[in-house]
Amino acid sequence: MVHERRAVYALAALSAATFCYVTTEVLPIGLLTLIAPDLGRSRSEAGLLVTGYAVVVMIVALPLTRVTRRVPRRPLLAGALGVFAAATAVSAFATSYEVLLAARLVSATTNGVFWAVVFPVAISMFPANIRGRIVARLSIGNALGPVLGVPLSTWLGGQAGWRAAFVAMAVFGFVSCIAVALLLPSVTPQQRAGDIGPMPDRPRFVVLLFATILAVTGAMGAFTYMTVFLLDVSGFAAASLGLLLFVQGSFGVAGTWAVGRALDRFPLGVVLVLLGLLTAAMLGLYGGGASKVLTIPLLAVAGMSFSSLIAGIQHRVMQVAPSTTDMASASLSVAFNFGLAAGSLIGAGLLATAGVRVIPLFGGLLTAMAIALLAGHEMSRRRGRNHMPDHSSWSVRPTRSRDAEKPPATSVRT
């Protein structure tokens, strides 16, 4: 019982750490108008604080994860959080744009390793039959970043200056670092049950990464310019934007919490259903976005389905990982950041040429392509099999796995 309680506390600490990373990665977006004049730079140059961060994650995630594969996970995660918090503190007191950018890039180098390791570590602390639920619980911190962390940090920056927002995230990062160092079980990579996926499958893994790029590119292209859409197409007043985005984010948190149980039984089915809901919401915004009455529920469905989808894809990636789950998670981090950057870039081009109304159409078409890719690949595999079909891809039967026979990692004393 003591070890089970400690595992729950450790999971909460890891979820808090994901909140820190997600909030800090996009923190400059809400503070652009404060950072740029204070450091004597344009808003576009200040925007590079986010773009450069994503590019560094894409470049270093895989090589750093490979280099650190044999490092015990507790010092690795605590060390990454410590460097992240220190770099965020340097950002808060940066006297020039160059120092701020350098500190952000140092923080980004820890991002790829953190996301590669945190999910495999989390599932290793619990029985194998509830992995989907644990992934969803850990993803709560991720989902809370946009709905709670970014608005509060932006408000704090407006009240006390942009540096105060970075100080707050640095303090939160140091607290998370200490909590992880104290609560996480002391295990080596070879001891963790979450090191290897239960159904390693390279073709499925590759197809899932491409589907992720399509889905994230489409969704982030729409979400990046959602405020413009709500103002220009839906006709909402500027004063109502905060509440509308809160609705979108809060439904994302609720959906992430609720999807956990279904993930353990229907790993691929959940991903396809959520992609379908996201597609319907995007296309619905394109067709009915001029109606305030329709826009609000469509916005809620879009937020719920996308946040839940991230948890679903993460869980599925660790199921079909062809090698180790940390390398698979690092690959997913690269795919996600690529989609984020591509979606923002393409969305900006559409905004300048075709107008904001078509951006949800673009997003819906890309998420529909992701559905077609995943479902089409699965159907082609089933048609081509000459042996008994593997039903575990669509639903997981409650069978006894090798992981379930192993003692949970939480029984390892520190």
N, C-alpha and C positions, 0 to 999 in steps of 0.2 A: 504493500500500500504506500509506503514511504517513497519507493522508487517511482510508482505510478504518479504520485502527486508531484514529484520533482520533474518528471517528464512533461506534465502539463504546464508547470511553471517555466520550464525551458522553452516549450513551444510558444508560450506567451512572450518570452524575451526575444525569440527569433522573429515573431510576428511584429513586435515593436521595432526591431531592426529593419525589417522590410519597409515599414512605414517611414523610417528615417531616410532610407535610400531613395524611395519613390518621391518623397516630398522634396528632398534636396536636389535631385536631378533636374526637376522642372522649376525649382524655386525662382530663378531669374526671370521667368516669363511674367510673373505677376509684379516684379520689381524693376522691369526694364526702364520705366519712366523715372525711377529714382536713381538707379545705378548709372545710367548713361550720362546725365548732366554732372553727377558728382565726380565721375572719373574723366570727364571731358571727352566722351566718346558718343558716337551716334547710336541710335536704337538698334540698327542692324548689327553693329559691332557688338553691342551687348547681347544680342540674340545668339552670337557665336558661343557664348558661355554654355548654352544648351546644346547647340549643334555639335560643337567640338567635343563635348562630354560624350554624346552618343557615338561619334566616330571613334573615339579612343576605346570605348567599350567593345565596339565591333572588331577593332584591331587586336586588342590584347586578351580578350576573354579566353579564347581557346589555348594560345600558348602558355599563359599564366596558369590556367587550370591544369594543363599537362605537367608543367614544372612542379606544381605543388601537390601532385596526386598522392604522394606518400607522406605528406605532412599530416600529423594528427589534427582532427577537425576542430577540436575546441580551441587550441592556440591559433589555428588558421583563421577561424571566424572572428575570434576576439581580436586578433592582430589586424584583420581587414577593417573591422569596426573602429579600432583605435586610430589607424592611419586616416580613415574616412573622417572621424571626428576632429583630428588634428588639422587636416587639410581644410575642413569647413571652418574651424576657428581662424586659420590663417586667412581664409576668404573674408571673414568678418572684419579683419583689421588691415586688409590690403590697402596700401597707399597708392597703388597704380593699377591700371587695367591689366598690365602684363602680369603682375603678381596674382591678381584675382584669377586670371585665366590659367596660370600655371597651377595654382592651388586646386582649381576645378579639375584639371586634367589628372593631377595626382589622385584626387578622390575617385575619378572615373576608373583608374587602373584597379582599384579594389572592388569596383562594382561587378565586373565580370566574374571574378573569383567568388565573390559572395553569393551571387545568384546561381552559380554552378554548383555550389556546395550546400546551400541552406536547405533545399528541398530534400535531397537524399539523406541529410543528417536528420531532418525532422521525421521522416517516415521510418527511419531506423530505430526510433525510440518507442515505437508502438507496434502492435500486432499487424501482420501483413494484410489481414482481411479488412482493415479500416484505413488503408493508405489513402484512398480518395477523400475520406473525411478529413484526414490530417492535412492533406494538400489544401483543401478548401479552408480549413481553420487558419493555416499559415497565411493564406492569400488574403485574409481579412485586413491585415496591415497594409498590404499592397493596395487594396480597394479603398482604404481610408485615406490614403495619401491625397488623391485629388479632391475628395469631398470634405476633408477636415484639415489636413496639413497645409495644402496650398492656400486655401482661403484665409486661415488663421495667420499664416506667415505673411501673406500679402497685407492683411489688416495691421499686423504688428509693424511691418515695414512702413506703412503709411502713418502710424502713430509715433513711432520712435526712430524711424530711419531704417534703411534697408539692412544695415549692419546688424541691427537688433534681431532680425529674422534669422540671419546666419548664426549669430551667437546662440539663439534658442535651439537650433537644430544641432549645433556642435555639442551643447550640453546634453541634449536628448541622446545623441550618438554615444557620448562617453558613458552615460547611464546604461544604455543598451549593451555596450561593450563589457562593462562590469557584470551586468546580469548574466550575459552569455558565459563569461569566464567562470562565474561561480556555479551556475546551474547546469550547464551542458555536461553530459557524461564524458569521461575521458576515455575515448576509444580511438584506435587507429583505423585508417581506411579499410584494412583487410578484415576488421572485426565487424563492420557494419552490414546489416542485412540489406540495406538499401543500395549497396554498391552496384549490383547487377540487376537489370530489368528481368521480370519473370517471363516475358515473352520476347526475347531479342529478335528483331526482324529489321534488317537494314532497308529493304525497299519501303516498308511501311513508315519507317523513321524518316527517310528522305522525302517521301510524299507529304508527310505531316509538316515538315519544315517548310516546304514550298507553299502548302496550304496556309501555314501561319503567316508567311510573308504577304500572301494575297489578302488574308483577313485583316491583318494589322494595318497594312497600307490603306485598305479601303476604309476601315473604321477610324483610324487616326486622321486620315485626310478630311473626314467629315467632322470629327470631334474638335480638331484644331480650330476650325472656323465656325463652330456651332453658334458662338455668340453673335457673329455677323449674320448667320442665317436667321436666328431668332429675332434680330432687330429688323433686318431688311425684308425678309420673306414673311415671317409670321406676324410681324408688326407689334411685338412686345415692347414695352417701355424699358429703357435702360435700367431703371430702378428695380425691375423684376428679374434681371438676369441672375443675380445671386441665388434667389429662391429656385429658379428653374434648374440651374446647375446643381443645386443641392438635391433636388428631386432626382435628377439623373444619377448623381453619385450615391445617394442613400439607397436607391433601388439596386445599385451595383453591389453595395455591401450586403444587403439582404439576400440577393441572389447568390452571392459567393458563399454565404453561410448555409443556405438551403440546399445547394447542389451537392454537398459532400456525400450524403448517403447514396444518391443515385450514381455517382461516379464509380463507387465500388462494384456496382452490379452491371452498369451499362457504360463502360468507358468511352467507346467510340460513338455509341448512340447519343450520349449526352452532348458530345462535341457537335455532332451533326444537327441536333435539335436546336442548340444555342446558335449555331451559324444560321439556321433557318429563321429563327426569331430576329437575329440581328439584320439579316437581309430584308425581312419583311418590314422592320422598323425603318431602315434606311430608305427603301423604296416608298414606304408610306410617307415619310417626311418629304420626299421629292414630289409625290402626288398630292398630298394633303397638307403640306407645311404652311400654307397660307391660312389655315384654320387654327385658331388658338385652341379650340376644344379638342381637335385631333392631335395637335402637336405635343401637348403635355403628356398623354399616355404613351405616345410613340417615343418620346424622349426617355420616359421611364423604362420602357422595354429595351431600348437601345443600351442604356446604362446597365441594366440588369444582365442582359445577355452578353455584353462584351466583358464585363468584369468576371462573370462566371466562366466565360469561355477561356480566359487566361488560365484559370485554375484547371479547367478540363484538359486543355492542351498540355499543361505542365504534367499532369498525372499521366496522360497517354504517352507523352515522350518518355517518361521513366519506365513505363511498361514495355515499350518496344525498343528501348535503347540497345543498339547493336554491340556496344562495348560497355563502358561504365556509365552509371547514371550522372556522374558529375560532368563528364565530357558531353553527354547528351544535353544536360541542362545548359552548359556553356554554349553549345550550338544553338539552342533555343534562344538564349539571350542575344546572340548575334543576329538571328533571324528577326527577333522582335525589334531590336534597335534599327535594323535595316528598314523594316516596314514603317517604323515611326518616322524616320528621316524621309523616306520616299513618299509617305502619305502627306507629310507637311509640305514637301517640295511640290508635288503634283497638285495638291490642293491650292497652293499659292498661284500656280500657273492657271488653273481653272478659274480662280477668283478674278484674275486679271484679264482673262480672255472671254470666258463664257458666262461668268457671273456665279454668285454663291449658290443659286438655286440648284445647279446641276451637280454640286459636290456630293450630296447624299445619293444621287443616282449613280455616280462613279463608285461610291463606297458600296452600295448595294450590289452592283454588277460584280465587283471584285469578290465580295463575300459569297455570292452565288457561284462564282468560279471555284472558290475554295471548297464549297459543298460538292460540286461536280467532280473535282479532282479526288477528294477523299472517298466519296461514295463510288465513283467510277472505278477507282483502283481496287477497292474492296470487292466489288461485284466481278471484276475481271479475274481476280484471284480465285474467287469461289467457282466461277465457271470453268477455270482452267485446272482445278484440282481433280485428281483421280483417286484421292484417298478421302477419308472422313473429314468433313469440314471442321475448322477450328472455331467453335462458337464463342470462344473467349474474346474475339475481337469486337463483337457487338454487345454481348452480355457476359458477365463472369459468374459461373456457377460456384456455389460455396464448396469448393474442393479443398483438400488439405494440401497446402503447398510446402515446399522445402523451407521457405522463410518462416512459415508458421511453426515449424518444428524447432527453430532456433530460439534460444532465450533472447528476450528483448534487450536492446543495448543499454536500457536504463538500469539493468542489474549490475552493470560494471561500476565499481566504486571509483570515486575520484581520489 
